[in-house]
Amino acid sequence: MSDTLRYFLTYRGAGLPLTLTEELAEADLRHRNTWFEARDDSAGRLVAIDKRVYGETEMQHRYEYDAEGRLCRATVTLGEDEPVVRTF
């Protein structure tokens, strides 16, 4: 799916893609109950976010981009709910 996996404490704002903040080292995760896993593609674009709570995935965001690198589709899944798809 991606080339780079990073970890974050939280995000800010309400726009898509989410703006993740407070990057964490992988070693810091063992002391946390909640964090965000972010995956970037080879072009450096954010393509996936998973919110992890006590080892379970609570929320997922998947992003797709057009040929010019603009966000064109976002799929958001909260828990067991049906995914919500937004196109731009």
PyMOL Python script that loads the backbone (N, CA, C, O; Angstrom):
from pymol import cmd

cmd.read_pdbstr("""\
ATOM      1  N   MET A   1       0.818  -1.193   0.000  1.00  0.00           N
ATOM      2  CA  MET A   1       0.000   0.000   0.000  1.00  0.00           C
ATOM      3  C   MET A   1       0.860   1.255   0.000  1.00  0.00           C
ATOM      4  O   MET A   1       0.505   2.240  -0.647  1.00  0.00           O
ATOM      5  N   SER A   2       1.985   1.239   0.713  1.00  0.00           N
ATOM      6  CA  SER A   2       2.760   2.464   0.830  1.00  0.00           C
ATOM      7  C   SER A   2       4.225   2.162   1.078  1.00  0.00           C
ATOM      8  O   SER A   2       4.632   1.014   1.253  1.00  0.00           O
ATOM      9  N   ASP A   3       4.988   3.217   1.086  1.00  0.00           N
ATOM     10  CA  ASP A   3       6.420   3.079   1.287  1.00  0.00           C
ATOM     11  C   ASP A   3       6.871   3.467   2.689  1.00  0.00           C
ATOM     12  O   ASP A   3       7.899   2.977   3.156  1.00  0.00           O
ATOM     13  N   THR A   4       6.127   4.334   3.370  1.00  0.00           N
ATOM     14  CA  THR A   4       6.560   4.870   4.648  1.00  0.00           C
ATOM     15  C   THR A   4       5.453   4.737   5.688  1.00  0.00           C
ATOM     16  O   THR A   4       4.302   5.080   5.418  1.00  0.00           O
ATOM     17  N   LEU A   5       5.797   4.240   6.874  1.00  0.00           N
ATOM     18  CA  LEU A   5       4.856   4.147   7.990  1.00  0.00           C
ATOM     19  C   LEU A   5       5.380   5.027   9.111  1.00  0.00           C
ATOM     20  O   LEU A   5       6.527   4.893   9.537  1.00  0.00           O
ATOM     21  N   ARG A   6       4.519   5.940   9.591  1.00  0.00           N
ATOM     22  CA  ARG A   6       4.886   6.832  10.693  1.00  0.00           C
ATOM     23  C   ARG A   6       3.774   6.800  11.737  1.00  0.00           C
ATOM     24  O   ARG A   6       2.666   6.340  11.462  1.00  0.00           O
ATOM     25  N   TYR A   7       4.081   7.295  12.939  1.00  0.00           N
ATOM     26  CA  TYR A   7       3.147   7.255  14.061  1.00  0.00           C
ATOM     27  C   TYR A   7       2.969   8.661  14.624  1.00  0.00           C
ATOM     28  O   TYR A   7       3.915   9.448  14.679  1.00  0.00           O
ATOM     29  N   PHE A   8       1.730   8.965  15.045  1.00  0.00           N
ATOM     30  CA  PHE A   8       1.408  10.292  15.561  1.00  0.00           C
ATOM     31  C   PHE A   8       0.499  10.184  16.772  1.00  0.00           C
ATOM     32  O   PHE A   8      -0.214   9.196  16.953  1.00  0.00           O
ATOM     33  N   LEU A   9       0.538  11.226  17.600  1.00  0.00           N
ATOM     34  CA  LEU A   9      -0.288  11.273  18.799  1.00  0.00           C
ATOM     35  C   LEU A   9      -1.705  11.741  18.481  1.00  0.00           C
ATOM     36  O   LEU A   9      -2.668  11.202  19.027  1.00  0.00           O
ATOM     37  N   THR A  10      -1.845  12.737  17.606  1.00  0.00           N
ATOM     38  CA  THR A  10      -3.159  13.321  17.374  1.00  0.00           C
ATOM     39  C   THR A  10      -3.196  14.004  16.008  1.00  0.00           C
ATOM     40  O   THR A  10      -2.264  13.885  15.212  1.00  0.00           O
ATOM     41  N   TYR A  11      -4.286  14.718  15.756  1.00  0.00           N
ATOM     42  CA  TYR A  11      -4.416  15.500  14.530  1.00  0.00           C
ATOM     43  C   TYR A  11      -5.094  16.819  14.867  1.00  0.00           C
ATOM     44  O   TYR A  11      -5.640  16.988  15.957  1.00  0.00           O
ATOM     45  N   ARG A  12      -5.052  17.762  13.909  1.00  0.00           N
ATOM     46  CA  ARG A  12      -5.730  19.041  14.115  1.00  0.00           C
ATOM     47  C   ARG A  12      -6.558  19.354  12.882  1.00  0.00           C
ATOM     48  O   ARG A  12      -6.284  18.864  11.786  1.00  0.00           O
ATOM     49  N   GLY A  13      -7.564  20.171  13.078  1.00  0.00           N
ATOM     50  CA  GLY A  13      -8.424  20.583  11.985  1.00  0.00           C
ATOM     51  C   GLY A  13      -9.472  19.542  11.650  1.00  0.00           C
ATOM     52  O   GLY A  13      -9.531  18.467  12.247  1.00  0.00           O
ATOM     53  N   ALA A  14     -10.306  19.899  10.665  1.00  0.00           N
ATOM     54  CA  ALA A  14     -11.395  19.011  10.272  1.00  0.00           C
ATOM     55  C   ALA A  14     -11.347  18.665   8.790  1.00  0.00           C
ATOM     56  O   ALA A  14     -12.143  17.853   8.319  1.00  0.00           O
ATOM     57  N   GLY A  15     -10.422  19.273   8.049  1.00  0.00           N
ATOM     58  CA  GLY A  15     -10.338  19.018   6.617  1.00  0.00           C
ATOM     59  C   GLY A  15      -9.678  17.686   6.308  1.00  0.00           C
ATOM     60  O   GLY A  15      -9.085  17.042   7.174  1.00  0.00           O
ATOM     61  N   LEU A  16      -9.800  17.299   5.063  1.00  0.00           N
ATOM     62  CA  LEU A  16      -9.186  16.062   4.584  1.00  0.00           C
ATOM     63  C   LEU A  16      -8.123  16.405   3.552  1.00  0.00           C
ATOM     64  O   LEU A  16      -8.301  17.343   2.774  1.00  0.00           O
ATOM     65  N   PRO A  17      -7.030  15.670   3.532  1.00  0.00           N
ATOM     66  CA  PRO A  17      -6.662  14.638   4.492  1.00  0.00           C
ATOM     67  C   PRO A  17      -6.375  15.245   5.862  1.00  0.00           C
ATOM     68  O   PRO A  17      -6.038  16.424   5.966  1.00  0.00           O
ATOM     69  N   LEU A  18      -6.509  14.437   6.907  1.00  0.00           N
ATOM     70  CA  LEU A  18      -6.229  14.909   8.256  1.00  0.00           C
ATOM     71  C   LEU A  18      -4.795  15.416   8.354  1.00  0.00           C
ATOM     72  O   LEU A  18      -3.900  14.923   7.668  1.00  0.00           O
ATOM     73  N   THR A  19      -4.591  16.406   9.216  1.00  0.00           N
ATOM     74  CA  THR A  19      -3.255  16.921   9.501  1.00  0.00           C
ATOM     75  C   THR A  19      -2.790  16.303  10.811  1.00  0.00           C
ATOM     76  O   THR A  19      -3.217  16.726  11.886  1.00  0.00           O
ATOM     77  N   LEU A  20      -1.928  15.316  10.726  1.00  0.00           N
ATOM     78  CA  LEU A  20      -1.435  14.622  11.912  1.00  0.00           C
ATOM     79  C   LEU A  20      -0.340  15.436  12.582  1.00  0.00           C
ATOM     80  O   LEU A  20       0.464  16.079  11.909  1.00  0.00           O
ATOM     81  N   THR A  21      -0.311  15.407  13.924  1.00  0.00           N
ATOM     82  CA  THR A  21       0.664  16.190  14.681  1.00  0.00           C
ATOM     83  C   THR A  21       1.303  15.335  15.769  1.00  0.00           C
ATOM     84  O   THR A  21       0.800  14.270  16.127  1.00  0.00           O
ATOM     85  N   GLU A  22       2.404  15.821  16.275  1.00  0.00           N
ATOM     86  CA  GLU A  22       3.154  15.182  17.360  1.00  0.00           C
ATOM     87  C   GLU A  22       3.597  13.769  16.978  1.00  0.00           C
ATOM     88  O   GLU A  22       3.089  12.775  17.496  1.00  0.00           O
ATOM     89  N   GLU A  23       4.558  13.715  16.057  1.00  0.00           N
ATOM     90  CA  GLU A  23       5.071  12.421  15.598  1.00  0.00           C
ATOM     91  C   GLU A  23       5.722  11.656  16.753  1.00  0.00           C
ATOM     92  O   GLU A  23       6.400  12.236  17.600  1.00  0.00           O
ATOM     93  N   LEU A  24       5.498  10.352  16.762  1.00  0.00           N
ATOM     94  CA  LEU A  24       6.023   9.457  17.794  1.00  0.00           C
ATOM     95  C   LEU A  24       7.023   8.490  17.180  1.00  0.00           C
ATOM     96  O   LEU A  24       6.889   8.093  16.023  1.00  0.00           O
ATOM     97  N   ALA A  25       8.019   8.116  17.960  1.00  0.00           N
ATOM     98  CA  ALA A  25       8.921   7.038  17.554  1.00  0.00           C
ATOM     99  C   ALA A  25       8.211   5.710  17.805  1.00  0.00           C
ATOM    100  O   ALA A  25       7.367   5.614  18.696  1.00  0.00           O
ATOM    101  N   GLU A  26       8.547   4.697  17.029  1.00  0.00           N
ATOM    102  CA  GLU A  26       7.910   3.391  17.206  1.00  0.00           C
ATOM    103  C   GLU A  26       8.085   2.873  18.638  1.00  0.00           C
ATOM    104  O   GLU A  26       7.182   2.237  19.181  1.00  0.00           O
ATOM    105  N   ALA A  27       9.227   3.137  19.242  1.00  0.00           N
ATOM    106  CA  ALA A  27       9.484   2.689  20.617  1.00  0.00           C
ATOM    107  C   ALA A  27       8.533   3.338  21.623  1.00  0.00           C
ATOM    108  O   ALA A  27       8.279   2.769  22.685  1.00  0.00           O
ATOM    109  N   ASP A  28       8.000   4.528  21.299  1.00  0.00           N
ATOM    110  CA  ASP A  28       7.074   5.223  22.200  1.00  0.00           C
ATOM    111  C   ASP A  28       5.707   4.554  22.265  1.00  0.00           C
ATOM    112  O   ASP A  28       4.950   4.801  23.204  1.00  0.00           O
ATOM    113  N   LEU A  29       5.379   3.724  21.301  1.00  0.00           N
ATOM    114  CA  LEU A  29       4.038   3.139  21.236  1.00  0.00           C
ATOM    115  C   LEU A  29       3.758   2.193  22.390  1.00  0.00           C
ATOM    116  O   LEU A  29       2.603   2.044  22.791  1.00  0.00           O
ATOM    117  N   ARG A  30       4.761   1.564  22.922  1.00  0.00           N
ATOM    118  CA  ARG A  30       4.527   0.608  24.017  1.00  0.00           C
ATOM    119  C   ARG A  30       4.031   1.301  25.284  1.00  0.00           C
ATOM    120  O   ARG A  30       3.527   0.640  26.193  1.00  0.00           O
ATOM    121  N   HIS A  31       4.169   2.627  25.352  1.00  0.00           N
ATOM    122  CA  HIS A  31       3.703   3.396  26.506  1.00  0.00           C
ATOM    123  C   HIS A  31       2.392   4.124  26.214  1.00  0.00           C
ATOM    124  O   HIS A  31       1.945   4.941  27.019  1.00  0.00           O
ATOM    125  N   ARG A  32       1.783   3.838  25.084  1.00  0.00           N
ATOM    126  CA  ARG A  32       0.572   4.550  24.674  1.00  0.00           C
ATOM    127  C   ARG A  32      -0.570   3.564  24.469  1.00  0.00           C
ATOM    128  O   ARG A  32      -0.358   2.411  24.091  1.00  0.00           O
ATOM    129  N   ASN A  33      -1.784   4.041  24.725  1.00  0.00           N
ATOM    130  CA  ASN A  33      -2.982   3.254  24.441  1.00  0.00           C
ATOM    131  C   ASN A  33      -3.593   3.635  23.100  1.00  0.00           C
ATOM    132  O   ASN A  33      -4.273   2.828  22.466  1.00  0.00           O
ATOM    133  N   THR A  34      -3.345   4.875  22.670  1.00  0.00           N
ATOM    134  CA  THR A  34      -3.956   5.410  21.458  1.00  0.00           C
ATOM    135  C   THR A  34      -2.898   6.110  20.623  1.00  0.00           C
ATOM    136  O   THR A  34      -2.070   6.852  21.152  1.00  0.00           O
ATOM    137  N   TRP A  35      -2.926   5.873  19.307  1.00  0.00           N
ATOM    138  CA  TRP A  35      -2.043   6.578  18.384  1.00  0.00           C
ATOM    139  C   TRP A  35      -2.609   6.439  16.976  1.00  0.00           C
ATOM    140  O   TRP A  35      -3.530   5.660  16.731  1.00  0.00           O
ATOM    141  N   PHE A  36      -2.042   7.207  16.066  1.00  0.00           N
ATOM    142  CA  PHE A  36      -2.410   7.154  14.658  1.00  0.00           C
ATOM    143  C   PHE A  36      -1.238   6.595  13.863  1.00  0.00           C
ATOM    144  O   PHE A  36      -0.097   7.018  14.049  1.00  0.00           O
ATOM    145  N   GLU A  37      -1.518   5.652  12.982  1.00  0.00           N
ATOM    146  CA  GLU A  37      -0.519   5.140  12.041  1.00  0.00           C
ATOM    147  C   GLU A  37      -0.793   5.784  10.688  1.00  0.00           C
ATOM    148  O   GLU A  37      -1.919   5.740  10.194  1.00  0.00           O
ATOM    149  N   ALA A  38       0.216   6.370  10.098  1.00  0.00           N
ATOM    150  CA  ALA A  38       0.072   7.049   8.811  1.00  0.00           C
ATOM    151  C   ALA A  38       0.976   6.397   7.783  1.00  0.00           C
ATOM    152  O   ALA A  38       2.139   6.102   8.059  1.00  0.00           O
ATOM    153  N   ARG A  39       0.434   6.175   6.599  1.00  0.00           N
ATOM    154  CA  ARG A  39       1.209   5.592   5.506  1.00  0.00           C
ATOM    155  C   ARG A  39       1.274   6.589   4.353  1.00  0.00           C
ATOM    156  O   ARG A  39       0.255   7.107   3.895  1.00  0.00           O
ATOM    157  N   ASP A  40       2.490   6.839   3.900  1.00  0.00           N
ATOM    158  CA  ASP A  40       2.723   7.720   2.755  1.00  0.00           C
ATOM    159  C   ASP A  40       3.143   6.878   1.567  1.00  0.00           C
ATOM    160  O   ASP A  40       3.800   5.850   1.728  1.00  0.00           O
ATOM    161  N   ASP A  41       2.763   7.315   0.367  1.00  0.00           N
ATOM    162  CA  ASP A  41       3.202   6.600  -0.833  1.00  0.00           C
ATOM    163  C   ASP A  41       4.588   7.090  -1.252  1.00  0.00           C
ATOM    164  O   ASP A  41       5.181   7.937  -0.584  1.00  0.00           O
ATOM    165  N   SER A  42       5.089   6.562  -2.342  1.00  0.00           N
ATOM    166  CA  SER A  42       6.447   6.899  -2.794  1.00  0.00           C
ATOM    167  C   SER A  42       6.582   8.363  -3.202  1.00  0.00           C
ATOM    168  O   SER A  42       7.695   8.884  -3.283  1.00  0.00           O
ATOM    169  N   ALA A  43       5.444   9.038  -3.463  1.00  0.00           N
ATOM    170  CA  ALA A  43       5.465  10.461  -3.797  1.00  0.00           C
ATOM    171  C   ALA A  43       5.345  11.338  -2.552  1.00  0.00           C
ATOM    172  O   ALA A  43       5.317  12.564  -2.657  1.00  0.00           O
ATOM    173  N   GLY A  44       5.274  10.709  -1.361  1.00  0.00           N
ATOM    174  CA  GLY A  44       5.170  11.464  -0.124  1.00  0.00           C
ATOM    175  C   GLY A  44       3.764  11.890   0.234  1.00  0.00           C
ATOM    176  O   GLY A  44       3.574  12.700   1.141  1.00  0.00           O
ATOM    177  N   ARG A  45       2.768  11.353  -0.467  1.00  0.00           N
ATOM    178  CA  ARG A  45       1.372  11.701  -0.186  1.00  0.00           C
ATOM    179  C   ARG A  45       0.805  10.768   0.877  1.00  0.00           C
ATOM    180  O   ARG A  45       1.075   9.567   0.877  1.00  0.00           O
ATOM    181  N   LEU A  46       0.026  11.330   1.771  1.00  0.00           N
ATOM    182  CA  LEU A  46      -0.642  10.547   2.804  1.00  0.00           C
ATOM    183  C   LEU A  46      -1.739   9.712   2.147  1.00  0.00           C
ATOM    184  O   LEU A  46      -2.661  10.267   1.549  1.00  0.00           O
ATOM    185  N   VAL A  47      -1.650   8.387   2.253  1.00  0.00           N
ATOM    186  CA  VAL A  47      -2.632   7.513   1.602  1.00  0.00           C
ATOM    187  C   VAL A  47      -3.477   6.719   2.586  1.00  0.00           C
ATOM    188  O   VAL A  47      -4.528   6.202   2.208  1.00  0.00           O
ATOM    189  N   ALA A  48      -3.043   6.606   3.848  1.00  0.00           N
ATOM    190  CA  ALA A  48      -3.815   5.823   4.818  1.00  0.00           C
ATOM    191  C   ALA A  48      -3.524   6.292   6.235  1.00  0.00           C
ATOM    192  O   ALA A  48      -2.388   6.618   6.581  1.00  0.00           O
ATOM    193  N   ILE A  49      -4.579   6.319   7.046  1.00  0.00           N
ATOM    194  CA  ILE A  49      -4.459   6.590   8.474  1.00  0.00           C
ATOM    195  C   ILE A  49      -5.292   5.546   9.197  1.00  0.00           C
ATOM    196  O   ILE A  49      -6.433   5.282   8.819  1.00  0.00           O
ATOM    197  N   ASP A  50      -4.725   4.956  10.232  1.00  0.00           N
ATOM    198  CA  ASP A  50      -5.462   4.063  11.124  1.00  0.00           C
ATOM    199  C   ASP A  50      -5.321   4.608  12.534  1.00  0.00           C
ATOM    200  O   ASP A  50      -4.208   4.835  13.008  1.00  0.00           O
ATOM    201  N   LYS A  51      -6.457   4.822  13.212  1.00  0.00           N
ATOM    202  CA  LYS A  51      -6.414   5.187  14.625  1.00  0.00           C
ATOM    203  C   LYS A  51      -6.437   3.895  15.419  1.00  0.00           C
ATOM    204  O   LYS A  51      -7.371   3.101  15.306  1.00  0.00           O
ATOM    205  N   ARG A  52      -5.409   3.691  16.218  1.00  0.00           N
ATOM    206  CA  ARG A  52      -5.267   2.462  17.002  1.00  0.00           C
ATOM    207  C   ARG A  52      -5.574   2.772  18.470  1.00  0.00           C
ATOM    208  O   ARG A  52      -5.011   3.698  19.053  1.00  0.00           O
ATOM    209  N   VAL A  53      -6.477   1.981  19.053  1.00  0.00           N
ATOM    210  CA  VAL A  53      -6.864   2.127  20.454  1.00  0.00           C
ATOM    211  C   VAL A  53      -6.760   0.754  21.103  1.00  0.00           C
ATOM    212  O   VAL A  53      -7.477  -0.171  20.720  1.00  0.00           O
ATOM    213  N   TYR A  54      -5.879   0.618  22.074  1.00  0.00           N
ATOM    214  CA  TYR A  54      -5.643  -0.668  22.741  1.00  0.00           C
ATOM    215  C   TYR A  54      -5.417  -1.788  21.729  1.00  0.00           C
ATOM    216  O   TYR A  54      -5.916  -2.900  21.898  1.00  0.00           O
ATOM    217  N   GLY A  55      -4.661  -1.483  20.676  1.00  0.00           N
ATOM    218  CA  GLY A  55      -4.305  -2.484  19.677  1.00  0.00           C
ATOM    219  C   GLY A  55      -5.345  -2.740  18.610  1.00  0.00           C
ATOM    220  O   GLY A  55      -5.074  -3.468  17.655  1.00  0.00           O
ATOM    221  N   GLU A  56      -6.533  -2.160  18.745  1.00  0.00           N
ATOM    222  CA  GLU A  56      -7.597  -2.345  17.756  1.00  0.00           C
ATOM    223  C   GLU A  56      -7.692  -1.109  16.869  1.00  0.00           C
ATOM    224  O   GLU A  56      -7.360  -0.002  17.292  1.00  0.00           O
ATOM    225  N   THR A  57      -8.148  -1.309  15.637  1.00  0.00           N
ATOM    226  CA  THR A  57      -8.347  -0.185  14.724  1.00  0.00           C
ATOM    227  C   THR A  57      -9.732   0.396  14.955  1.00  0.00           C
ATOM    228  O   THR A  57     -10.738  -0.281  14.747  1.00  0.00           O
ATOM    229  N   GLU A  58      -9.784   1.665  15.390  1.00  0.00           N
ATOM    230  CA  GLU A  58     -11.044   2.333  15.699  1.00  0.00           C
ATOM    231  C   GLU A  58     -11.543   3.177  14.528  1.00  0.00           C
ATOM    232  O   GLU A  58     -12.748   3.373  14.370  1.00  0.00           O
ATOM    233  N   MET A  59     -10.625   3.672  13.714  1.00  0.00           N
ATOM    234  CA  MET A  59     -10.986   4.544  12.601  1.00  0.00           C
ATOM    235  C   MET A  59      -9.980   4.340  11.480  1.00  0.00           C
ATOM    236  O   MET A  59      -8.793   4.127  11.730  1.00  0.00           O
ATOM    237  N   GLN A  60     -10.462   4.405  10.237  1.00  0.00           N
ATOM    238  CA  GLN A  60      -9.579   4.309   9.070  1.00  0.00           C
ATOM    239  C   GLN A  60      -9.902   5.426   8.087  1.00  0.00           C
ATOM    240  O   GLN A  60     -11.067   5.745   7.853  1.00  0.00           O
ATOM    241  N   HIS A  61      -8.867   6.010   7.522  1.00  0.00           N
ATOM    242  CA  HIS A  61      -8.996   6.942   6.401  1.00  0.00           C
ATOM    243  C   HIS A  61      -8.140   6.387   5.271  1.00  0.00           C
ATOM    244  O   HIS A  61      -7.006   5.964   5.493  1.00  0.00           O
ATOM    245  N   ARG A  62      -8.685   6.391   4.064  1.00  0.00           N
ATOM    246  CA  ARG A  62      -7.929   6.013   2.871  1.00  0.00           C
ATOM    247  C   ARG A  62      -8.097   7.141   1.859  1.00  0.00           C
ATOM    248  O   ARG A  62      -9.211   7.597   1.602  1.00  0.00           O
ATOM    249  N   TYR A  63      -6.984   7.581   1.291  1.00  0.00           N
ATOM    250  CA  TYR A  63      -6.987   8.719   0.382  1.00  0.00           C
ATOM    251  C   TYR A  63      -6.469   8.312  -0.988  1.00  0.00           C
ATOM    252  O   TYR A  63      -5.523   7.534  -1.113  1.00  0.00           O
ATOM    253  N   GLU A  64      -7.119   8.864  -2.020  1.00  0.00           N
ATOM    254  CA  GLU A  64      -6.676   8.665  -3.400  1.00  0.00           C
ATOM    255  C   GLU A  64      -6.473  10.034  -4.033  1.00  0.00           C
ATOM    256  O   GLU A  64      -7.172  10.993  -3.705  1.00  0.00           O
ATOM    257  N   TYR A  65      -5.509  10.111  -4.943  1.00  0.00           N
ATOM    258  CA  TYR A  65      -5.132  11.373  -5.567  1.00  0.00           C
ATOM    259  C   TYR A  65      -5.230  11.260  -7.079  1.00  0.00           C
ATOM    260  O   TYR A  65      -5.060  10.180  -7.645  1.00  0.00           O
ATOM    261  N   ASP A  66      -5.508  12.397  -7.734  1.00  0.00           N
ATOM    262  CA  ASP A  66      -5.559  12.393  -9.195  1.00  0.00           C
ATOM    263  C   ASP A  66      -4.142  12.528  -9.767  1.00  0.00           C
ATOM    264  O   ASP A  66      -3.165  12.576  -9.019  1.00  0.00           O
ATOM    265  N   ALA A  67      -4.043  12.587 -11.083  1.00  0.00           N
ATOM    266  CA  ALA A  67      -2.739  12.627 -11.757  1.00  0.00           C
ATOM    267  C   ALA A  67      -1.925  13.871 -11.388  1.00  0.00           C
ATOM    268  O   ALA A  67      -0.697  13.854 -11.472  1.00  0.00           O
ATOM    269  N   GLU A  68      -2.609  14.955 -10.979  1.00  0.00           N
ATOM    270  CA  GLU A  68      -1.920  16.182 -10.578  1.00  0.00           C
ATOM    271  C   GLU A  68      -1.563  16.190  -9.092  1.00  0.00           C
ATOM    272  O   GLU A  68      -0.989  17.162  -8.600  1.00  0.00           O
ATOM    273  N   GLY A  69      -1.898  15.117  -8.376  1.00  0.00           N
ATOM    274  CA  GLY A  69      -1.563  15.022  -6.962  1.00  0.00           C
ATOM    275  C   GLY A  69      -2.584  15.622  -6.022  1.00  0.00           C
ATOM    276  O   GLY A  69      -2.311  15.785  -4.833  1.00  0.00           O
ATOM    277  N   ARG A  70      -3.771  15.958  -6.541  1.00  0.00           N
ATOM    278  CA  ARG A  70      -4.831  16.515  -5.698  1.00  0.00           C
ATOM    279  C   ARG A  70      -5.691  15.396  -5.131  1.00  0.00           C
ATOM    280  O   ARG A  70      -5.945  14.395  -5.801  1.00  0.00           O
ATOM    281  N   LEU A  71      -6.135  15.572  -3.897  1.00  0.00           N
ATOM    282  CA  LEU A  71      -7.027  14.601  -3.279  1.00  0.00           C
ATOM    283  C   LEU A  71      -8.307  14.511  -4.098  1.00  0.00           C
ATOM    284  O   LEU A  71      -8.963  15.526  -4.338  1.00  0.00           O
ATOM    285  N   CYS A  72      -8.667  13.312  -4.527  1.00  0.00           N
ATOM    286  CA  CYS A  72      -9.886  13.150  -5.318  1.00  0.00           C
ATOM    287  C   CYS A  72     -10.911  12.235  -4.649  1.00  0.00           C
ATOM    288  O   CYS A  72     -12.081  12.233  -5.032  1.00  0.00           O
ATOM    289  N   ARG A  73     -10.478  11.453  -3.648  1.00  0.00           N
ATOM    290  CA  ARG A  73     -11.404  10.535  -2.984  1.00  0.00           C
ATOM    291  C   ARG A  73     -10.886  10.229  -1.582  1.00  0.00           C
ATOM    292  O   ARG A  73      -9.695   9.995  -1.379  1.00  0.00           O
ATOM    293  N   ALA A  74     -11.805  10.236  -0.623  1.00  0.00           N
ATOM    294  CA  ALA A  74     -11.478   9.863   0.757  1.00  0.00           C
ATOM    295  C   ALA A  74     -12.517   8.862   1.234  1.00  0.00           C
ATOM    296  O   ALA A  74     -13.719   9.088   1.088  1.00  0.00           O
ATOM    297  N   THR A  75     -12.060   7.768   1.796  1.00  0.00           N
ATOM    298  CA  THR A  75     -12.941   6.756   2.369  1.00  0.00           C
ATOM    299  C   THR A  75     -12.658   6.712   3.864  1.00  0.00           C
ATOM    300  O   THR A  75     -11.532   6.454   4.288  1.00  0.00           O
ATOM    301  N   VAL A  76     -13.703   6.969   4.664  1.00  0.00           N
ATOM    302  CA  VAL A  76     -13.570   7.026   6.120  1.00  0.00           C
ATOM    303  C   VAL A  76     -14.437   5.939   6.734  1.00  0.00           C
ATOM    304  O   VAL A  76     -15.625   5.834   6.429  1.00  0.00           O
ATOM    305  N   THR A  77     -13.840   5.132   7.600  1.00  0.00           N
ATOM    306  CA  THR A  77     -14.559   4.068   8.293  1.00  0.00           C
ATOM    307  C   THR A  77     -14.370   4.257   9.791  1.00  0.00           C
ATOM    308  O   THR A  77     -13.243   4.349  10.279  1.00  0.00           O
ATOM    309  N   LEU A  78     -15.483   4.313  10.516  1.00  0.00           N
ATOM    310  CA  LEU A  78     -15.455   4.430  11.973  1.00  0.00           C
ATOM    311  C   LEU A  78     -15.944   3.127  12.574  1.00  0.00           C
ATOM    312  O   LEU A  78     -17.102   2.747  12.399  1.00  0.00           O
ATOM    313  N   GLY A  79     -15.062   2.447  13.281  1.00  0.00           N
ATOM    314  CA  GLY A  79     -15.429   1.187  13.927  1.00  0.00           C
ATOM    315  C   GLY A  79     -16.014   0.188  12.954  1.00  0.00           C
ATOM    316  O   GLY A  79     -15.425  -0.104  11.914  1.00  0.00           O
ATOM    317  N   GLU A  80     -17.179  -0.333  13.299  1.00  0.00           N
ATOM    318  CA  GLU A  80     -17.858  -1.332  12.471  1.00  0.00           C
ATOM    319  C   GLU A  80     -18.835  -0.707  11.482  1.00  0.00           C
ATOM    320  O   GLU A  80     -19.510  -1.430  10.748  1.00  0.00           O
ATOM    321  N   ASP A  81     -18.923   0.627  11.448  1.00  0.00           N
ATOM    322  CA  ASP A  81     -19.858   1.308  10.553  1.00  0.00           C
ATOM    323  C   ASP A  81     -19.460   1.119   9.093  1.00  0.00           C
ATOM    324  O   ASP A  81     -18.312   0.803   8.780  1.00  0.00           O
ATOM    325  N   GLU A  82     -20.417   1.317   8.222  1.00  0.00           N
ATOM    326  CA  GLU A  82     -20.145   1.278   6.788  1.00  0.00           C
ATOM    327  C   GLU A  82     -19.229   2.441   6.414  1.00  0.00           C
ATOM    328  O   GLU A  82     -19.360   3.528   6.977  1.00  0.00           O
ATOM    329  N   PRO A  83     -18.314   2.236   5.487  1.00  0.00           N
ATOM    330  CA  PRO A  83     -17.426   3.320   5.052  1.00  0.00           C
ATOM    331  C   PRO A  83     -18.214   4.467   4.419  1.00  0.00           C
ATOM    332  O   PRO A  83     -19.229   4.250   3.758  1.00  0.00           O
ATOM    333  N   VAL A  84     -17.733   5.673   4.630  1.00  0.00           N
ATOM    334  CA  VAL A  84     -18.284   6.869   4.005  1.00  0.00           C
ATOM    335  C   VAL A  84     -17.265   7.331   2.975  1.00  0.00           C
ATOM    336  O   VAL A  84     -16.092   7.523   3.296  1.00  0.00           O
ATOM    337  N   VAL A  85     -17.713   7.507   1.737  1.00  0.00           N
ATOM    338  CA  VAL A  85     -16.820   7.896   0.647  1.00  0.00           C
ATOM    339  C   VAL A  85     -17.153   9.321   0.225  1.00  0.00           C
ATOM    340  O   VAL A  85     -18.311   9.650  -0.031  1.00  0.00           O
ATOM    341  N   ARG A  86     -16.117  10.168   0.156  1.00  0.00           N
ATOM    342  CA  ARG A  86     -16.268  11.531  -0.357  1.00  0.00           C
ATOM    343  C   ARG A  86     -15.400  11.672  -1.588  1.00  0.00           C
ATOM    344  O   ARG A  86     -14.240  11.261  -1.598  1.00  0.00           O
ATOM    345  N   THR A  87     -15.967  12.251  -2.617  1.00  0.00           N
ATOM    346  CA  THR A  87     -15.190  12.542  -3.823  1.00  0.00           C
ATOM    347  C   THR A  87     -15.053  14.053  -3.956  1.00  0.00           C
ATOM    348  O   THR A  87     -15.932  14.811  -3.547  1.00  0.00           O
ATOM    349  N   PHE A  88     -13.940  14.470  -4.534  1.00  0.00           N
ATOM    350  CA  PHE A  88     -13.638  15.898  -4.657  1.00  0.00           C
ATOM    351  C   PHE A  88     -13.400  16.261  -6.104  1.00  0.00           C
ATOM    352  O   PHE A  88     -13.131  17.421  -6.413  1.00  0.00           O
TER     353      PHE A  88
END
""", "prot")
cmd.dss("prot")
cmd.show_as("cartoon", "prot")
cmd.util.cbc("prot")
cmd.orient("prot")
